[in-house]
Amino acid sequence: MRFSDDLPAAPVDSAGRPVRLGLRENWLQFTLLVVVNVCVGGLVGLERTTVPLIGTDVFGLTSDLAVFSFIIAFGSTKAMTNLAAGALTARFSRKQLLVAGWLIGVPVPFALAWAPSWGWIVAANVLLGLNQGLTWSMTVNMKIDLVGPSRRGLATGLNEAAGYTAVGVTALLTGYLATAYGLRPVPELIGVVFVAAGLALALVVRDTAAHVALELARHSRPLPDGEDIALAATFARTSWRDRSLRGASQAGLVNNLNDGLTWGVFPLLFTDRGLGLAAVGLIKGLYPILWGIGQIPTGHLADRVGRKPLIVSGMLVQAAGFVLALVLLDRPLLAGVLSAVALGIGTAMVYPALIASVSDHAHPAWRANALGTYRFWRDIGYAAGALVAGVLADALGLEATVVAAAVLTAASGLLAARWIAERPVR
């Protein structure tokens, strides 16, 4: 595009370079952010296999709700941080928030490795929630900023693929390390590598404020006069006033409710059925690995066929995964693996399509707040899942908890089908 002399000059980045939108045009910065999110996912992956078992085997917890309290602490803190992150972008740059998130995460692997009591584990998960809320929010926002509206699905797919593949690989690795060296401290200390690498890369990557300015200048739908773009107004719009954003928010909540539930329940369910740490690590690792890798093709597909078909069908595939876990439970390794495969594929279908759908329905002027609100509801699902799982498991048993997850997931998929509408990318 050529600009006439009477039009404002094209935005430039912090180094004075002309700004262009697109994956190819910004491949280096995009790649750096992908690697950053590998580190983000790796840090939370430390907990997937070992921490519920640390609660029962090391600290002697007998209540499932008490064991799952670390997930409640993580999920509620991350959700609130996601919400705040959108508002904070009005005062701080995305890069500043990314660096701050990594500084907050520095103590986490050390606390998990040597915590003298369960309370320290819960406190470490508060820090982990702050870390994940800032770092993951900023990487996804910065990638969306770089690529522009036509490639949001692919951008979010690559971002989430990097993070959740790292979650799965780390969960798998910690399971094998725990088998060889015990539940602590060796499995947790690989997190030091993730923190050091993530912080170093965050200091190198460039901010994306100029890319947001360029998209705003090109946006085909002007911001209506007087439209409130503050956090409170955007929260209401994203949570219930806008039908499509409401549909995405509830689907995101239920999706991560499932993840929080499996995070706590599956290690206990399958060890009760006789599986060892390595087998549990395989199940807990396979789910996010498929979830992660699968988001590359599903993110691209969301740009081609639309967001809604992937969201609805993905939620139903997840529900089928829980059913498989119960139907085949007499063969626990097969049940765990097949359930992990279905959950991983279903979540891969849903995750990038939901973020892209929220981005489609949000004006660039309030998109960061809309994504923060969506991610608030999505990640409060971790806390809700752990709470529901703890209460149901203590009252009715672990298997009843899995049944509840299947029913909730199927119902959420049907709500998404009713509420979410497609919007052509702009």
C-alpha positions in Angstrom: 0.0 0.0 0.0 1.3 3.5 -0.9 0.6 6.5 1.4 0.0 10.0 0.0 1.8 12.9 1.4 -1.3 14.1 3.3 -1.7 10.8 5.2 0.1 9.8 8.4 3.2 7.8 7.9 3.1 4.1 8.5 3.9 3.1 12.1 7.5 2.1 12.9 8.6 -0.3 15.6 10.9 0.5 18.5 14.0 0.1 16.3 12.6 2.6 13.7 11.7 -0.1 11.1 8.5 0.2 9.1 5.8 -2.1 10.5 4.0 -4.7 8.4 1.4 -7.3 9.5 1.8 -11.0 8.6 3.5 -14.2 9.7 6.1 -14.2 7.0 6.9 -10.5 7.5 7.4 -11.0 11.3 8.8 -14.5 11.3 11.8 -13.9 13.5 9.8 -12.2 16.3 7.0 -14.7 16.0 9.5 -17.6 16.3 11.1 -16.0 19.4 7.6 -15.8 21.0 6.9 -19.4 20.1 10.1 -20.5 22.0 9.1 -18.2 24.9 5.8 -20.1 25.1 7.6 -23.4 25.1 9.2 -22.2 28.3 5.8 -21.0 29.7 4.2 -24.4 29.1 7.2 -26.3 30.4 7.1 -24.5 33.7 3.4 -25.5 34.4 4.1 -29.0 33.0 6.3 -29.7 36.1 3.1 -30.2 38.1 1.0 -32.5 35.8 2.3 -35.8 37.0 3.9 -35.4 40.4 2.2 -32.8 42.5 -1.1 -34.6 43.3 1.1 -37.6 44.4 3.3 -35.4 46.4 0.2 -34.3 48.3 -0.8 -37.9 49.1 2.6 -39.7 49.4 4.9 -37.0 50.8 2.5 -34.8 52.9 0.0 -37.5 53.8 -3.2 -35.7 52.6 -6.3 -37.8 52.7 -8.9 -35.5 51.3 -9.1 -35.1 47.6 -10.3 -31.5 47.9 -7.1 -30.8 50.0 -5.0 -32.4 47.3 -6.6 -30.4 44.6 -6.2 -27.1 46.5 -3.0 -26.3 44.6 -5.0 -26.3 41.3 -7.6 -24.0 42.9 -4.9 -21.6 43.9 -3.3 -21.8 40.5 -6.4 -21.5 38.5 -8.0 -18.6 40.4 -4.8 -16.6 40.5 -4.1 -17.2 36.7 -7.7 -16.2 35.9 -7.5 -13.0 37.8 -4.1 -12.2 36.3 -5.5 -12.8 32.8 -8.3 -10.3 33.5 -5.8 -7.8 34.9 -3.4 -8.3 32.0 -5.7 -6.7 29.5 -6.1 -3.6 31.6 -2.4 -3.5 32.4 -1.6 -3.2 28.7 -3.1 0.3 28.8 -0.3 1.3 31.3 2.6 -1.0 30.4 3.9 -2.5 27.2 3.4 -6.1 26.4 7.1 -6.7 26.7 7.3 -5.2 30.2 4.4 -7.5 31.4 6.1 -10.5 29.8 9.4 -9.8 31.6 7.5 -9.2 34.9 5.8 -12.6 34.6 9.1 -14.4 34.2 10.6 -12.6 37.3 7.6 -13.7 39.4 8.1 -17.3 38.2 11.7 -17.6 39.3 11.0 -19.1 42.8 8.5 -21.7 41.6 10.7 -24.7 40.7 12.7 -24.3 43.9 9.5 -24.1 46.1 8.1 -27.3 44.4 11.4 -29.1 44.9 12.0 -28.3 48.6 8.7 -27.1 50.1 8.6 -28.1 53.8 4.8 -28.2 53.9 1.8 -28.4 51.6 1.1 -24.7 52.2 4.3 -23.9 50.4 3.1 -25.9 47.4 -0.1 -23.9 47.4 1.8 -20.6 47.7 4.1 -21.6 44.8 1.0 -22.1 42.7 -0.1 -18.6 43.4 3.2 -17.4 42.0 2.8 -19.9 39.1 -0.7 -18.5 38.3 0.7 -15.0 38.2 3.5 -16.1 36.0 1.3 -18.0 33.6 -1.3 -15.3 33.5 1.2 -12.6 32.4 3.5 -14.6 30.2 0.9 -16.7 28.3 -1.4 -13.7 27.9 1.3 -11.6 26.4 2.7 -14.2 24.0 -0.8 -14.8 22.5 -1.6 -11.1 22.3 1.8 -10.3 20.7 1.4 -13.1 18.1 -2.1 -11.9 17.2 -0.7 -8.3 16.9 2.1 -9.5 14.6 0.1 -11.5 12.1 -3.0 -9.3 11.6 -6.7 -10.4 11.3 -6.4 -13.0 8.5 -4.1 -15.4 10.2 -5.4 -15.3 13.8 -6.3 -19.0 13.9 -2.9 -20.1 12.7 -1.2 -17.7 15.1 -3.1 -18.8 18.1 -2.7 -22.5 17.0 1.1 -22.1 16.9 1.2 -20.3 20.2 -1.0 -22.8 22.0 0.8 -25.7 20.3 4.1 -24.6 21.6 2.9 -24.2 25.1 0.8 -27.3 25.5 3.3 -29.6 23.7 5.8 -28.4 26.3 3.3 -29.1 29.0 3.0 -32.7 27.8 6.6 -33.4 27.2 7.5 -32.0 30.6 4.7 -34.1 32.3 6.1 -37.2 30.5 9.7 -36.4 31.5 8.8 -35.7 35.1 7.0 -39.1 35.3 10.1 -40.9 34.2 12.4 -38.8 36.5 10.1 -39.5 39.4 10.3 -43.2 38.8 14.2 -43.1 38.7 14.9 -40.4 41.4 11.7 -40.0 43.5 8.9 -37.4 43.5 11.3 -34.6 44.6 13.6 -32.7 44.0 15.0 -33.8 40.6 11.8 -33.7 38.5 11.0 -30.1 39.6 14.4 -28.7 39.0 14.2 -28.9 35.3 12.0 -25.9 35.7 15.1 -23.8 36.4 16.0 -24.2 32.7 12.6 -23.0 31.6 12.7 -19.9 33.8 16.2 -18.9 32.7 15.5 -19.4 29.0 12.1 -17.7 29.1 13.4 -14.6 31.0 16.4 -14.3 28.6 14.2 -14.4 25.5 11.6 -12.0 27.0 14.4 -9.4 27.3 15.3 -9.9 23.6 11.9 -9.9 21.9 10.5 -6.5 20.6 7.2 -5.0 21.7 4.2 -5.0 19.3 2.5 -1.7 20.1 3.3 -0.4 16.5 1.6 -3.4 15.0 -1.6 -2.7 17.0 -1.5 0.9 15.8 -1.2 -0.3 12.2 -4.2 -2.7 12.5 -6.2 0.1 14.1 -5.5 2.4 11.2 -6.6 -0.2 8.7 -9.6 -1.6 10.6 -12.7 -1.6 8.4 -15.2 -1.2 11.3 -14.6 2.2 13.0 -15.0 2.3 16.8 -18.5 3.9 17.4 -18.4 7.3 19.0 -18.8 7.0 22.7 -18.2 3.2 22.8 -16.8 2.3 26.2 -13.6 0.3 25.8 -12.7 0.2 29.6 -12.2 -3.1 31.3 -15.6 -3.1 33.1 -17.6 -2.5 29.9 -15.5 -5.1 28.0 -15.9 -7.6 30.8 -19.7 -7.2 30.6 -19.7 -7.4 26.8 -17.5 -10.5 26.7 -19.1 -12.3 29.6 -22.8 -12.0 28.8 -24.0 -9.0 26.6 -22.5 -10.3 23.3 -24.0 -13.6 22.5 -21.0 -15.0 20.6 -18.5 -13.8 23.2 -20.7 -15.3 25.9 -20.7 -18.6 24.1 -16.9 -18.6 23.7 -16.4 -17.7 27.4 -18.6 -20.6 28.7 -16.9 -23.1 26.4 -13.5 -21.9 27.5 -14.5 -22.3 31.1 -15.8 -25.8 30.7 -12.7 -26.8 28.6 -10.3 -25.9 31.4 -12.7 -27.3 34.0 -12.0 -30.6 32.2 -8.3 -30.0 32.3 -8.3 -29.0 36.0 -10.3 -32.1 36.7 -8.0 -34.5 34.8 -5.0 -32.8 36.3 -6.1 -33.8 39.8 -8.2 -36.9 39.2 -6.4 -38.9 36.6 -3.1 -39.5 38.6 -5.1 -40.7 41.6 -7.7 -42.7 39.5 -5.1 -44.7 37.5 -2.6 -45.3 40.4 -5.6 -46.7 42.3 -6.0 -49.1 39.4 -2.4 -50.2 39.7 -0.5 -48.1 37.2 3.0 -46.8 38.1 4.4 -43.3 37.8 5.9 -43.9 34.3 2.5 -45.0 33.0 0.6 -42.2 34.6 3.3 -39.8 33.2 2.6 -41.3 29.7 -1.2 -40.6 30.1 -0.7 -37.1 31.5 1.9 -36.3 28.9 0.1 -37.7 25.9 -3.0 -35.5 26.4 -1.3 -32.1 26.3 1.2 -33.2 23.6 -1.7 -34.1 21.2 -3.5 -31.0 22.4 -0.4 -29.0 21.6 0.7 -30.4 18.2 -2.9 -30.7 17.0 -3.4 -27.0 17.3 -1.2 -26.3 14.3 -3.5 -27.9 11.7 -6.7 -27.0 13.7 -5.7 -23.4 14.0 -5.1 -23.3 10.2 -8.4 -25.1 9.6 -10.2 -22.5 11.8 -9.1 -19.9 9.3 -10.6 -22.0 6.4 -13.8 -23.5 7.6 -14.7 -21.2 10.5 -14.5 -21.3 14.2 -17.8 -22.7 15.3 -17.6 -26.2 13.6 -14.3 -26.9 15.4 -15.6 -25.5 18.8 -18.7 -27.6 18.8 -17.3 -30.9 17.5 -14.2 -30.5 19.7 -16.3 -30.3 22.9 -18.2 -33.4 21.9 -15.0 -35.3 21.2 -13.7 -34.3 24.7 -16.9 -35.7 26.3 -16.3 -39.0 24.4 -12.8 -39.1 25.9 -14.2 -39.1 29.4 -16.7 -41.9 28.5 -13.8 -44.0 27.1 -11.9 -43.6 30.4 -14.9 -45.1 32.3 -15.9 -47.8 29.8 -12.4 -49.3 29.6 -11.3 -48.7 33.2 -10.8 -52.5 33.8 -7.9 -52.1 31.4 -6.4 -48.9 32.9 -3.5 -48.3 30.6 -5.7 -48.6 27.5 -8.4 -46.5 29.1 -5.9 -43.8 30.0 -4.2 -43.7 26.7 -7.4 -43.7 24.6 -9.0 -41.1 26.8 -5.9 -38.9 26.6 -6.0 -39.2 22.8 -9.6 -38.2 22.5 -9.2 -35.3 25.1 -6.1 -34.1 23.3 -7.6 -34.1 19.9 -10.9 -32.5 21.1 -9.0 -29.8 23.0 -6.8 -29.1 20.0 -9.9 -28.5 17.9 -11.4 -26.1 20.5 -8.5 -24.0 21.8 -7.3 -21.9 18.9 -10.8 -21.6 17.4 -12.1 -20.1 20.7 -9.3 -17.5 20.9 -9.7 -16.7 17.2 -13.5 -16.3 17.6 -13.1 -13.9 20.5 -10.5 -11.9 18.4 -13.0 -11.8 15.5 -15.8 -10.3 17.6 -13.6 -7.8 19.4 -12.5 -4.4 18.0 -8.7 -3.9 18.2 -9.2 -1.0 20.6 -10.7 -3.4 23.2 -9.4 -6.7 22.0 -6.7 -7.1 24.8 -9.4 -6.6 27.4 -11.8 -9.0 25.6 -9.1 -11.7 25.4 -8.2 -11.1 29.1 -11.9 -11.5 30.0 -12.2 -14.7 27.9 -9.0 -16.1 29.5 -10.3 -15.1 32.9 -13.4 -17.3 32.4 -11.4 -20.0 30.7 -8.8 -20.3 33.4 -11.2 -20.0 36.3 -12.2 -23.4 34.9 -9.0 -24.8 36.5 -10.2 -23.7 39.9 -13.8 -24.8 39.2 -12.7 -28.2 37.9 -10.5 -28.8 41.0 -13.3 -27.7 43.3 -15.9 -29.8 41.6 -13.6 -32.7 41.4 -12.6 -32.5 45.1 -16.2 -32.3 46.3 -17.5 -35.0 44.0 -14.6 -37.3 44.6 -14.8 -37.1 48.4 -18.6 -37.6 48.3 -19.2 -40.0 45.4 -15.8 -41.2 44.2 -13.4 -40.5 41.4 -15.5 -42.3 38.7 -18.6 -40.2 39.4 -16.4 -37.2 38.9 -15.5 -38.3 35.4 -19.2 -38.9 34.6 -19.9 -35.3 35.6 -17.1 -34.0 33.4 -18.6 -35.8 30.4 -22.1 -34.4 30.9 -20.8 -30.8 31.5 -18.6 -30.9 28.4 -21.4 -32.2 26.1 -23.8 -29.6 27.4 -21.2 -26.8 26.8 -20.7 -27.9 23.2 -24.5 -27.6 22.6 -24.5 -24.1 24.2 -21.7 -23.1 21.9 -23.6 -24.3 18.9 -26.6 -22.2 20.0 -24.8 -19.0 20.9 -21.6 -18.5 18.7 -22.0 -16.9 15.3 -19.3 -16.7 12.7 -17.9 -13.3 11.8 -15.8 -12.8 8.6 -12.3 -11.7 9.5 -11.5 -8.1 8.8 
